[in-house]
C-alpha cells in the first residue's frame, strides 16, 4: 500500500533529507574507493605499508570482504525489502541500502590490512599506461552505466524526491540503453576493469580482486533471478540473446526452459 499521500510534510521532508545525506555519503565513499584501490589521494590505501603478519592481515581482510558481501546481497533480496519496508517508509528503503553499503565500504577502508608482496609489476611506460587507462575506463564505465539505468533511482534520490512531492513511485521500465545492448552487466564489467587493471599487482590487491570477482559472479545469478521475477519473459529473452560480461557478435541460440516456465507462471 502506498502511504505517500498520508505522510505529513515534516515526515516527507525528513525522509528526503535522509535520502540526500545517504547519497552524499555514498558519493564521497565512491570517490574514496577509487583512490583506495588505485593508491592515490587517500591517507591509507590498499597497498599502504604492512603493519601486521600476513595471516592476520588475510583473516581481517577476508572478514571485511565477507561483511560487505553479506550486507550487499541480503539487503538486495526481495524478502529483506519486504521486511524493512514494514518498519521504514518504502521511499527510504533504497537510501538505507545505499547507506549500509557505504558504511560497509568505509569499514573496509578503515580496517583493511596491507599484506606486502608483489605478484606482477609492469615497468614499461606503455604497459603501465595501458593498465592505468583500463583502471580509469572501469571507474568511468561504472559511473556512466548508473546514469544510463537512472543513477538517482539506483541510489535512492528519485524515490525520496517523489515522496517529498507526494507523487506515487512507479518502478522504472525494463530498458537496455547503450552498452546494455551488447552485454547484460556493463556495470560489473566496469568493476572488473577497475579491480584488475593495475601496473603493480600486490598480494593484497590480488586477494581483493579475486574475492570481489567471485562475489560479483555469484551476485549476478541472484540478481538475474530477481530480474526474471520482476520482468518475466522480457528478461528471459534479453538474457538469451545478450552475453553476460564479454560482448559477442554472434547470435545466441541457447534456451532456458526452466526460466521460460518461471516467466510464464509470473505472467499468469
ABEGO torsion letter per residue (X at the ends): XBAAAABBAAAAAAAAAAAAAAAAAAAAAAAAAAAAAAGBGBABBAABBBABBAAAAAAAAAAAAAAAAAAAAAAABAAAAAAAAAABBAAAAAAAAAAAAAAAAAAAAAABBBAEEBABBBABAAAAAAAAAAAAAAAAAAAAAAAAAGAAAAAGAAAAAAAAAGBBBBBBBBBBBEAAAABABAAAAAAAAAAABBABBBAAAAAAAAAAAAAAAAAAAAAAAAAAAAAEAAAAAAAAABBAABBBABBBABBBAAAAAAAAAAAX
